[in-house]
Amino acid sequence: MRSLIHAKWKTRRAHAAVLANVIAATLALGSDAFANERAKQPTMHDLAAKDTLAVVRMNHGDTLRYRLKSGETRTFVLQETSAHIVERVRGGIVYCFECTLLADGQPIRLRRLVCSQETFYEPWVVNGVRLWFSSSQAIFKLVPIRYPDQHDPLDVDAVLALQDATLPICPQPIQPWFPIERHFIDVGRCYNGDDPWLGPYLGQACHMGLDINMPKGTPLYAPLDFDDHWIFSADHRWRGVRRWPNGDIWALQSHHVNQMLVPERGRLKAGTHYGEAAGKGIGSHQHSHFEFRLGEGVLNRGQLGGTEVDPWILFWQIFENDRAEKGLIRAEIDPVSPASTGQGVMFAASRSRGGPQSQGLRYYWTFGDGGSSHDPAPTHTFVRPGIYPVTLVIDDGHEKATQTQHITVNGEPVKKPALALAAHSTEPSFRPRPLYSADAYGTPVTQVPHTLRFVAAPWQTGGDAPPAKAVWLRNQGAGQLPVVDTPQVHYQGEKQGWLRYQLENKDGQDQRLTLTVDAAKAGLGNHEAAVEVNCPGAINGRQVFRVEFLVRPTADTKTVVVDDRDEGFYAPPCVWVGHQFLRCPERGHNKRYLSDGGRSEPGHSVVITPDLTAGRYEIRLPEDAVTGPATLNCYVRPRGADGPEHLIALTPEKTAKRVLGVFDFSEGNAGTIEIVPTASDGNQPAVVDALEFRRLSDR
């Protein structure tokens, strides 16, 4: 009897457990359905610019209305988010997360890359609003959160941080958190190259925070005035809390503090040497860990609380403040407002500055539609609706700096002709900038917009001159483009007459300038000229582009290698990316290569331009170069843009032999290799590392 009763009891308990599970599942489904129903109801977020950074948590369909300091309002609608893995190697994962915003009526995609140098990016500026795309729920479908007990899971589709572009992220200048060696964070110094914000630690789980390798004992300074500060947890994690006059609360954290040098609790003044870094719980590398949280919950003594955002936002402002204090070069476009088609937009750069050795500023603008200007404060008219990246490069005679802002343009297409400039795809400075791209912070400016570059030796004249290059005069509007006037050449130095041009196809619709250079007239050295094109009767009828001409001594080069870090190597930003995983056994020539993530988007080819002695060359992949699984189409143009083209399919057989082919090259930089990724099964990434040019004989 007891056994029977026991059996019945077990059966009832099992039934109860099943029923409980069903009820729980039903409640969960109901809860999920309710959550999904809530998610379908868009939220309107109303924010006004203030003297501290704003953070907004948005779901798909949500609208953000943001009122600038000027009183103007900007509107952003979150349309979609996504994430995908760019490359998975034994040392880690490089991935991308994106969101699409409808910015004042026009769509723009923001692309963030993690575990590449683009992790540390210049924020987007759209219609006067500075935007940081901090995180997305889509990320955690790829890789989970590391230490979920210490970090709240993200319950929204995207977290954005924003500020009026005329304001810093807080009213007090943020001071260096530790001694600044350079205004730059190397992603290779983020633990094993895999621990920037949201980096997949060992390719397994997202790291919430930013690790920077540094020697044990590195001084830590308070970057702000704090109302309170303390150590929490066993591995010496420090938190400083600041309540701003407007009521916002920030918490800044540094972990692995070796020792504290000041008493805990109470106020802490900015600049105070409060501790020494990289001494506790550091794992395989001496490093410090940094976090940034906002909200009421950061007042807790424990780990959780507030909204976590990318600590890079802090370091970006630290670097900007330090550069300003030291008077270093900075390009900055005055914020713009939404524009209408057919109306002139005035641009300015009143807050741009040269560096300590400045010899005066020169300005180089492009407007994202083929238009350009060298004026300090140009006016430009957009003839089609859309969103345009406006880029400024300044040159102070010693170094260069750049910034890009985006402007939205609404209205109907203008039914008048409009002049724009274009060149061959092997001229990277004429390529349109992808809307989603963000410059990696602190990297040198290598491209001046709308520039043709020639290289030659001094003996070259006449038929031996570098091959001609062409600039096309396009009609961005409607109707017939008038015939342009005779172009004007403005030489920047004492040498004159070394640039020649010919205006061809004067039918209005297919006009182009063919340009050649004369080394004998130029002489040794670097030379520069601006070519002004005027098209009376066309919108944006005055355009200008640059020509650079390097005349160098005759070389007798046997072997030239062009690596992905060299001047002669161009890859579109935020398309081809490279990791610095210390645990990756195959890191390529000079310990880095680039991958496209299998996207195969049109117009994203890599351009390799070697500077060679005239002759016949075998093009090879260096022995330590990494090769990818995808097939590459390699266009070889040994005599410049108008020369013959040879199509090479980089098959596995060619990859194994590491020889692409043998070609004749002229003296200088006339020969160009263009690598275009093609779609492959499984959307596998293409890889580009370096090319080696071995001279077999004189031409």
C-alpha positions in Angstrom: 0.0 0.0 0.0 2.8 2.4 0.9 4.5 1.8 -2.4 1.2 2.4 -4.3 0.6 5.6 -2.4 4.2 6.6 -3.1 3.8 5.8 -6.8 0.6 7.9 -7.0 2.3 10.7 -5.1 5.2 10.6 -7.6 2.7 10.6 -10.5 0.7 13.5 -9.1 4.0 15.4 -8.5 5.1 14.7 -12.0 1.7 15.9 -13.3 1.9 19.0 -11.2 5.4 19.7 -12.5 4.2 19.3 -16.1 1.2 21.5 -15.3 3.5 24.1 -13.7 5.7 24.0 -16.7 2.8 24.5 -19.0 1.5 27.4 -16.9 5.0 28.9 -16.9 5.3 28.4 -20.6 1.9 29.9 -21.2 2.7 32.9 -18.9 6.0 33.2 -20.7 4.3 33.2 -24.1 1.8 35.7 -22.8 4.6 37.8 -21.4 6.5 37.5 -24.7 3.4 38.3 -26.7 2.8 41.3 -24.4 6.4 42.3 -24.8 6.2 41.9 -28.6 3.0 43.9 -28.6 4.7 46.6 -26.6 7.7 46.5 -28.9 5.3 47.2 -31.8 4.2 50.4 -30.2 6.8 53.0 -31.2 8.0 55.3 -28.5 8.6 59.0 -28.9 11.8 60.2 -27.1 12.0 64.0 -26.6 15.4 65.2 -25.6 17.0 68.7 -25.5 20.7 69.5 -25.8 22.3 70.0 -22.4 25.9 70.4 -21.2 26.3 66.6 -20.7 26.1 63.7 -23.0 22.6 62.2 -23.6 21.9 58.5 -23.9 18.8 57.1 -25.5 17.6 53.5 -25.6 15.6 52.8 -28.7 13.6 50.0 -30.3 12.7 49.6 -33.9 10.2 52.2 -35.0 11.0 54.6 -32.1 11.5 58.3 -32.9 13.9 60.6 -31.2 13.3 64.3 -31.4 16.4 66.2 -30.3 16.4 70.0 -29.8 19.7 71.6 -30.4 21.1 74.5 -28.4 20.1 76.8 -31.2 16.4 75.7 -30.8 16.3 73.7 -34.0 14.9 70.2 -33.8 16.4 67.1 -35.4 14.4 63.8 -35.8 15.8 60.3 -35.9 13.8 57.1 -36.4 15.4 53.8 -35.7 14.4 51.5 -38.6 16.5 48.4 -38.2 19.6 46.9 -36.6 21.8 43.9 -37.5 25.1 42.3 -36.7 27.3 39.8 -38.5 30.8 38.2 -38.2 33.4 39.7 -40.5 36.0 37.1 -39.8 36.5 34.2 -37.4 40.1 33.1 -36.8 41.8 31.0 -34.1 42.7 34.2 -32.3 39.2 35.8 -32.1 36.3 37.3 -33.9 36.0 40.5 -35.9 32.4 41.5 -36.2 30.2 44.4 -37.4 27.0 45.8 -36.0 24.8 48.3 -37.8 21.7 50.4 -37.5 19.7 52.3 -40.0 18.3 55.7 -39.0 15.9 57.9 -40.8 17.6 61.2 -40.1 15.4 64.2 -40.8 13.6 62.2 -43.5 16.7 60.5 -45.1 18.1 57.1 -44.4 21.7 56.7 -43.1 23.4 53.5 -42.0 25.8 53.6 -39.1 28.4 50.8 -39.1 30.5 49.9 -36.1 33.4 47.4 -36.3 34.8 45.6 -33.3 38.3 44.2 -32.8 39.7 46.3 -35.6 41.2 49.7 -35.4 37.9 51.3 -36.4 36.7 50.3 -32.9 38.1 53.8 -32.0 36.2 55.9 -34.4 35.3 59.5 -35.1 31.6 59.9 -34.2 29.1 60.7 -36.9 27.9 64.3 -37.1 24.5 64.5 -38.8 22.8 67.9 -39.2 24.7 69.3 -36.2 24.2 66.3 -33.9 27.2 64.2 -32.9 26.2 60.5 -32.7 27.9 57.5 -31.1 26.3 54.1 -31.8 27.1 52.4 -28.5 25.5 48.9 -28.6 22.8 46.8 -30.2 20.8 43.8 -29.0 21.7 42.1 -32.3 25.3 41.7 -31.1 24.3 39.3 -28.4 22.7 37.0 -30.9 26.2 36.5 -32.2 28.1 36.3 -29.0 26.8 36.3 -25.4 27.8 38.8 -22.6 30.8 37.8 -20.6 30.1 37.9 -16.8 26.3 38.3 -17.2 26.0 38.5 -13.4 28.0 41.7 -13.5 26.3 43.4 -16.5 22.7 44.0 -17.3 21.5 42.4 -20.5 20.4 44.9 -23.2 16.7 44.9 -23.4 16.4 47.3 -26.4 17.4 47.2 -30.0 20.0 50.0 -29.8 21.7 52.4 -27.5 22.8 55.8 -28.9 24.7 58.5 -27.3 24.4 62.0 -28.7 25.4 65.6 -28.1 25.0 69.0 -29.9 28.1 69.1 -32.1 29.0 72.5 -30.7 29.4 71.2 -27.2 31.8 68.8 -25.5 30.3 65.7 -23.7 30.4 67.5 -20.3 31.0 71.1 -19.0 34.3 70.3 -17.3 37.3 69.5 -19.5 38.1 65.8 -19.0 41.8 65.3 -18.1 44.0 62.3 -19.1 43.1 59.2 -17.1 46.7 58.0 -17.4 49.8 59.5 -19.1 49.1 60.0 -22.8 51.8 58.7 -25.1 49.9 59.6 -28.3 46.3 60.5 -29.2 45.5 57.1 -30.3 44.5 53.7 -28.9 46.0 50.7 -30.7 43.4 47.9 -30.8 46.4 45.5 -30.5 46.9 46.8 -27.0 43.4 45.8 -25.9 44.5 42.7 -23.9 45.0 40.1 -26.7 43.6 42.5 -29.3 40.1 41.2 -28.4 39.0 43.4 -25.5 37.8 46.7 -26.7 34.2 47.6 -25.8 32.0 44.6 -26.8 35.0 42.7 -28.0 34.6 38.9 -27.9 37.1 37.8 -25.4 38.9 34.8 -26.9 36.2 34.8 -29.5 33.7 33.6 -27.0 31.8 36.3 -25.1 31.4 40.1 -25.3 33.7 42.1 -23.0 31.8 45.0 -21.4 34.4 47.7 -21.0 37.7 48.6 -22.5 41.1 47.0 -21.7 44.3 48.8 -22.4 47.6 47.1 -21.8 50.0 49.2 -19.6 52.9 48.4 -17.2 52.1 47.7 -13.6 52.4 50.9 -11.6 51.2 53.2 -14.4 49.7 56.3 -12.6 46.0 56.8 -12.7 44.6 60.3 -12.4 41.1 61.5 -11.7 39.8 62.7 -15.1 37.0 64.7 -13.4 36.0 66.2 -10.1 34.1 63.4 -8.3 31.6 63.7 -5.5 32.5 60.3 -4.2 34.8 57.4 -5.0 35.6 53.9 -3.6 37.0 50.5 -4.2 34.6 47.6 -4.6 35.2 43.8 -5.1 38.3 41.8 -4.4 40.3 42.6 -7.5 40.5 46.3 -6.7 37.9 47.9 -8.9 37.6 51.6 -8.5 34.5 53.7 -9.1 34.2 57.5 -9.1 30.7 59.1 -9.2 29.9 62.7 -10.4 26.4 64.3 -10.1 26.4 67.2 -12.6 24.5 70.5 -11.9 21.8 69.5 -14.4 21.1 66.3 -12.4 22.9 63.8 -14.6 25.0 61.2 -12.8 28.1 59.5 -14.2 30.2 56.7 -12.9 33.7 56.1 -14.3 35.4 52.8 -13.3 39.0 51.6 -13.5 39.7 48.0 -12.6 42.9 46.1 -11.6 44.1 49.0 -9.5 47.4 48.0 -7.9 47.1 50.3 -4.9 45.1 53.3 -3.9 47.1 56.5 -3.0 44.3 58.5 -1.5 41.6 57.7 1.1 38.4 56.3 -0.2 35.0 58.1 0.1 34.5 61.8 -0.3 35.4 64.2 -3.0 38.2 63.7 -5.4 39.6 66.6 -7.5 40.4 66.2 -11.2 44.0 65.5 -11.8 44.6 63.8 -8.5 46.9 60.8 -8.6 44.6 58.4 -7.0 46.1 55.0 -7.7 48.5 52.8 -9.7 47.3 50.6 -12.5 47.6 47.1 -13.8 48.5 45.2 -10.7 45.5 43.0 -9.6 43.8 40.2 -11.4 45.4 41.1 -14.7 45.5 37.6 -16.3 48.2 37.2 -19.0 48.8 40.9 -19.7 49.3 43.8 -17.4 46.4 46.0 -18.2 43.7 48.3 -16.9 40.0 48.0 -17.5 37.7 51.0 -18.0 33.9 51.4 -17.8 31.5 54.2 -18.3 27.9 54.2 -16.8 25.2 56.8 -16.6 22.0 57.0 -14.5 20.8 56.9 -10.9 21.9 53.3 -10.4 25.6 54.2 -10.5 25.3 55.5 -6.9 25.2 51.9 -5.7 28.4 50.5 -4.1 28.1 47.3 -6.2 28.8 46.7 -9.9 25.4 46.9 -11.4 23.4 50.1 -12.1 22.9 52.7 -14.8 23.3 52.4 -18.6 26.7 51.1 -19.8 28.1 52.9 -22.8 31.3 52.7 -24.8 34.2 54.1 -22.8 35.8 55.2 -26.0 33.4 58.2 -25.8 35.4 59.4 -22.8 38.7 58.8 -24.3 37.7 60.6 -27.5 36.9 63.7 -25.4 40.1 63.3 -23.4 42.1 63.2 -26.6 40.2 66.2 -28.1 40.7 68.2 -24.9 44.4 67.4 -24.7 44.9 68.2 -28.4 43.2 71.6 -27.9 45.3 72.4 -24.9 48.5 71.6 -26.8 47.4 73.6 -29.8 47.5 70.6 -32.2 45.9 70.6 -35.7 42.2 70.0 -35.9 39.7 70.1 -38.8 36.1 71.0 -37.8 33.2 71.8 -40.0 30.7 74.2 -38.5 27.4 72.3 -37.9 24.9 72.4 -40.8 21.1 72.3 -41.0 18.9 70.2 -43.3 18.9 71.6 -46.8 16.6 71.6 -49.8 17.5 70.8 -53.4 18.4 73.7 -55.5 19.3 76.0 -52.6 22.9 77.0 -51.9 24.3 75.7 -48.6 27.1 77.8 -47.0 29.8 75.7 -45.3 32.5 77.0 -43.0 35.3 75.7 -40.7 35.6 78.6 -38.3 36.9 76.4 -35.5 39.5 74.6 -37.5 43.1 75.3 -36.5 46.6 74.6 -37.6 49.3 73.0 -35.4 52.3 74.6 -33.6 54.3 74.7 -36.9 51.4 75.9 -39.0 52.3 77.9 -42.1 48.7 78.9 -42.8 45.7 76.7 -43.6 44.6 75.3 -47.0 41.1 73.9 -47.3 40.0 70.9 -49.5 36.3 70.2 -49.5 34.2 67.4 -51.1 30.4 67.4 -50.8 29.6 63.7 -51.4 28.1 64.3 -54.9 31.2 64.8 -57.0 31.6 68.5 -56.1 34.6 70.0 -54.5 36.1 73.4 -53.5 39.3 74.9 -52.1 37.6 77.9 -50.6 37.7 78.4 -46.8 33.9 78.9 -46.7 32.3 77.5 -49.9 28.7 77.5 -51.0 27.4 74.3 -52.7 24.0 73.3 -54.1 22.7 69.8 -54.0 20.4 68.9 -56.9 19.1 65.5 -55.7 17.5 64.5 -52.4 19.5 62.3 -50.1 22.1 62.4 -47.3 25.6 63.5 -48.2 29.0 63.2 -46.4 30.7 66.5 -46.6 34.5 66.1 -46.0 37.0 68.7 -45.2 40.8 68.2 -45.2 43.0 71.0 -43.9 46.7 71.3 -44.5 48.8 73.6 -42.4 52.0 73.0 -44.4 53.3 70.6 -41.8 50.5 68.0 -41.4 46.9 67.4 -42.3 43.6 66.8 -40.5 40.1 65.8 -41.7 36.5 65.7 -40.5 33.3 64.5 -42.2 29.8 65.8 -41.4 26.5 64.6 -43.0 23.8 66.8 -44.3 20.3 65.8 -45.3 18.7 67.2 -48.4 15.0 67.0 -49.2 13.0 68.1 -52.2 12.5 67.2 -55.8 15.5 66.7 -58.2 16.5 69.9 -59.9 15.9 69.9 -63.6 19.0 71.9 -64.5 22.5 70.8 -65.4 25.0 70.6 -62.5 28.8 70.0 -62.8 30.6 67.3 -60.9 34.0 65.6 -61.2 34.9 62.0 -61.5 37.9 59.8 -62.3 38.9 56.2 -62.8 38.2 53.8 -60.0 42.0 53.5 -59.5 42.0 57.1 -58.3 40.8 56.6 -54.7 40.6 60.3 -53.8 37.8 60.7 -56.4 35.7 57.8 -55.0 32.5 58.7 -53.2 32.7 58.1 -49.5 30.3 55.4 -48.2 27.7 56.9 -45.9 28.3 54.5 -43.1 32.0 54.9 -42.9 33.6 56.4 -39.9 37.3 57.4 -39.8 39.5 55.6 -37.3 40.6 58.2 -34.8 44.2 59.4 -34.8 45.2 57.8 -38.1 47.2 60.1 -40.5 45.4 61.7 -43.4 46.7 60.0 -46.6 44.1 61.1 -49.1 43.5 64.7 -50.1 40.1 64.8 -51.9 40.1 65.0 -55.7 43.8 64.6 -56.3 45.7 63.1 -59.2 49.2 62.0 -58.3 52.0 61.4 -60.8 55.5 60.1 -60.1 58.4 60.3 -62.5 62.2 60.4 -62.9 63.9 63.6 -64.1 65.0 62.2 -67.5 61.5 61.4 -68.6 60.3 63.8 -71.3 58.1 63.4 -74.3 57.0 59.9 -75.0 58.6 58.6 -71.9 56.5 60.8 -69.6 54.1 59.1 -67.2 50.9 58.0 -68.9 48.0 60.5 -69.0 45.3 60.6 -66.4 41.7 61.8 -67.0 39.1 63.7 -65.0 35.5 63.4 -66.3 33.2 66.4 -66.2 29.8 64.8 -65.3 26.3 66.2 -65.2 24.7 65.5 -61.8 21.5 67.3 -62.8 19.3 67.2 -65.8 19.4 68.5 -69.4 22.5 69.3 -71.3 25.7 70.3 -69.5 27.2 73.4 -71.2 30.7 73.2 -72.6 33.2 74.2 -70.0 35.5 77.2 -70.4 39.3 76.8 -70.9 40.5 75.4 -67.5 42.8 77.5 -65.4 46.0 76.0 -63.8 47.2 77.6 -60.6 50.7 76.4 -59.7 51.7 76.4 -56.0 55.4 76.7 -56.4 58.0 78.5 -58.5 58.0 75.9 -61.2 55.5 76.6 -63.9 54.3 74.9 -67.1 54.9 71.2 -66.1 51.2 70.3 -66.3 49.4 70.0 -69.6 45.8 69.2 -70.4 43.5 68.6 -73.3 39.8 69.2 -73.2 38.1 66.4 -75.1 34.6 65.4 -76.3 33.1 68.9 -76.3 29.5 67.7 -76.8 28.4 68.7 -73.3 27.5 65.3 -72.0 30.9 63.4 -72.2 33.5 66.0 -71.5 36.8 65.1 -70.0 40.2 66.6 -69.2 43.2 64.5 -70.1 46.3 65.6 -68.1 50.0 64.9 -68.6 53.1 66.1 -66.8 56.6 67.0 -67.9 59.4 66.1 -65.5 62.0 68.2 -67.3 60.1 71.4 -66.7 59.3 70.5 -63.1 62.7 69.3 -61.8 63.4 67.2 -58.8 61.0 67.5 -55.8 57.3 67.7 -55.0 55.1 69.9 -57.1 51.5 70.9 -56.8 48.9 72.6 -58.9 45.1 73.3 -58.7 43.1 73.0 -61.8 40.0 75.2 -61.9 37.1 74.2 -64.2 34.3 76.6 -65.0 31.0 75.7 -66.7 28.9 78.8 -67.1 25.2 78.1 -66.9 25.6 75.0 -64.7 24.8 74.6 -61.0 28.1 74.3 -59.1 29.7 75.4 -62.3 33.1 76.2 -60.7 35.0 73.0 -59.6 38.6 72.5 -58.7 40.9 69.5 -58.3 44.6 69.0 -57.3 47.5 67.5 -59.2 50.6 66.3 -57.3 53.8 65.5 -59.1 56.8 63.9 -57.5 60.0 64.0 -59.5 62.5 61.6 -57.8 65.9 60.5 -58.7 66.1 57.5 -61.0 65.9 54.3 -59.0 67.2 50.9 -59.7 64.7 48.9 -57.7 64.8 45.1 -58.0 62.0 44.3 -55.6 59.2 46.4 -54.2 56.6 45.2 -51.6 53.4 47.2 -51.1 51.8 46.3 -47.8 48.4 47.2 -46.5 49.9 49.9 -44.2 51.9 51.6 -47.1 51.1 54.8 -48.9 50.6 52.9 -52.2 47.8 50.8 -50.7 44.2 52.0 -50.5 41.2 50.2 -49.1 37.8 51.8 -48.6 37.3 52.7 -44.9 35.0 50.4 -42.8 35.0 47.8 -45.6 38.3 46.1 -45.5 39.4 45.7 -41.9 42.3 44.1 -40.0 42.6 42.6 -36.6 45.6 42.5 -34.2 44.8 39.3 -32.3 48.0 38.3 -30.4 46.8 34.7 -30.3 46.3 34.4 -34.1 49.2 32.4 -35.6 48.7 33.8 -39.1 48.7 37.6 -39.0 50.1 38.3 -42.4 52.9 40.4 -43.9 54.1 42.9 -41.2 51.6 41.1 -38.9 48.4 42.4 -40.4 46.1 41.7 -43.3 42.7 43.0 -44.3 39.4 41.1 -44.8 36.2 42.3 -46.5 33.9 40.0 -44.5 32.4 38.5 -47.6 30.2 41.5 -48.3 31.4 41.9 -51.9 29.8 45.3 -52.2 30.2 47.2 -55.5 32.8 49.9 -55.7 34.8 48.5 -52.8 37.9 47.4 -54.6 41.4 47.7 -53.1 43.9 49.8 -55.1 47.7 49.0 -55.0 49.9 51.5 -56.7 53.7 50.7 -56.6 56.4 53.2 -57.4 58.6 51.2 -59.8 61.6 51.5 -62.0 60.5 50.9 -65.6 60.7 47.2 -66.5 59.1 43.8 -66.6 57.9 42.5 -63.2 56.6 39.3 -61.7 53.8 40.1 -59.3 53.8 37.7 -56.3 52.2 37.2 -53.0 55.0 37.4 -50.3 55.8 34.2 -48.6 54.3 35.3 -45.3 51.2 36.9 -46.9 47.8 35.5 -45.8 45.4 34.4 -48.6 41.7 34.1 -48.3 39.3 31.4 -49.5 37.3 33.6 -51.8 38.2 34.1 -55.4 39.6 37.5 -56.2 39.5 39.3 -59.6 42.7 41.2 -60.0 42.7 44.0 -62.7 46.3 44.9 -63.7 46.7 48.3 -65.4 50.4 48.5 -66.1 50.2 51.8 -68.1 47.7 53.8 -66.1 44.0 54.2 -66.2 43.9 54.4 -70.0 46.3 51.5 -70.6 45.5 47.9 -71.3 43.7 45.8 -68.7 44.5 42.2 -67.8 42.0 40.2 -65.8 43.5 37.6 -63.4 41.4 35.2 -61.4 43.3 34.4 -58.3 42.6 30.7 -58.2 43.7 28.3 -55.5 46.5 27.1 -57.9 47.8 30.6 -58.3 47.5 31.2 -54.6 49.6 28.1 -53.9 52.3 29.2 -56.4 51.9 32.9 -55.1 52.5 34.2 -58.7 49.8 36.4 -60.3 51.6 37.0 -63.5 54.3 39.0 -65.4 53.6 42.5 -66.7 55.5 45.6 -68.1 55.4 48.7 -66.0 56.4 52.3 -66.7 58.6 54.4 -64.5 56.9 55.8 -61.4 53.3 55.0 -60.2 51.6 54.5 -63.5 50.9 50.8 -62.9 47.9 50.0 -60.7 46.6 46.7 -59.3 42.9 46.7 -58.5 41.5 43.9 -56.4 37.8 43.3 -56.6 36.2 40.7 -54.4 33.6 38.5 -56.1 30.7 36.7 -54.5 31.6 33.2 -53.2 29.8 30.2 -51.9 29.0 30.7 -48.2 29.8 34.4 -48.4 33.3 33.7 -47.3 35.6 36.7 -46.7 38.2 37.8 -49.2 41.7 38.6 -47.9 44.2 41.2 -49.1 47.6 41.4 -47.5 50.6 42.6 -49.6 51.9 42.3 -53.2 55.6 41.9 -54.2 56.9 43.2 -57.5 60.1 41.4 -58.6 61.9 43.1 -61.6 62.9 40.5 -64.2 64.3 42.8 -66.8 64.4 46.4 -68.1 61.6 47.4 -70.3 
